Amino acid sequence: MAIEITCECGKRLTVNDEFAGQRQQCPNCQEWLTLPMQPNSKTERPSVADRKSRMAEVMDGRLALVRSNVSLGISWIYVGYLMSVYVGTQEKVFATNVLQFFTILASVVTIVGKLMCLTAPSQVEGKEWIRLAVLVDGLAAFLSVAGPFMPLPPLVPRTALALTIGLLLALSNVCVVLFLRHLGEFLGQRNITEKASGLLKILRILLIAVLILVLLTLVNAQPLVAIGLIALLISMIVVTVLYLNLLSTCRNALSKDK
């Protein structure tokens, strides 16, 4: 069975009922529509006054978005992420205190950028993901500073602390990607939503791969662990490139609207 819905621009869409309740992009005006839950339920075409009111609301939201600090915030997130990646590759070059300083600086830059993203207008959904990302970043920064001085149980190695911080930072980045997907939907930028969705799929696969790698480590399968670590390193490089590209695409999309 099919679902029929009419967009505000007059374009009629017919989609499979398996997409009931989901969002669908109009191929004519690129507006995002929420499909009804029941198949064959037709959405009445809104009146001219309703369409004008809706368009005015969307334009006001986009104008408020352009005037907000979201574009600058994304730039700060971009710079902070680059700093964290650079610091992570220089562990054997700089002294421990220097690494801690730049790690904290990268965290501060990233957190400030995410706080700027909270200036997005109320029409933009997904800001709760940015709030969660800020909380997670704060916890990771606290562990980075206080971790070396925290007593750990005898059976827990110090590497567990570094792993915990890494997982927290990865979770924060996932939250940012979820927000950017909502931002792409609001802007009507299909390339942004597709890039964000694709990156989330890769991250899910990467998480499963990490869990498998942990199990292989527990059973002491060293040859497989070595291969898995190489594959994991390559995957992380790919994810880094895709994440930076997504941030750059969002920043450019907002800059064009100014």
Secondary structure, 3 states (H helix, E strand, C coil): CEEEEECCCCCEEEEEHHHCCCEEECCCCCCEEECCCCCCCCCCCCCHHHHHHHHHHHHHHHHHHHHCCHHHHHHHHHHHHHHHHHHHCCCCCCCHHHHHHHHHHHHHHHHHHHHHHCCCCCCCCCHHHHHHHHHHHHHHHHHHHHHHHCCCCCCCCCHHHHHHHHHHHHHHHHHHHHHHHHHHHHHCCHHHHHHHHHHHHHHHHHHHHHHHHHHHHHCCCHHHHHHHHHHHHHHHHHHHHHHHHHHHHHHHHHHHCC
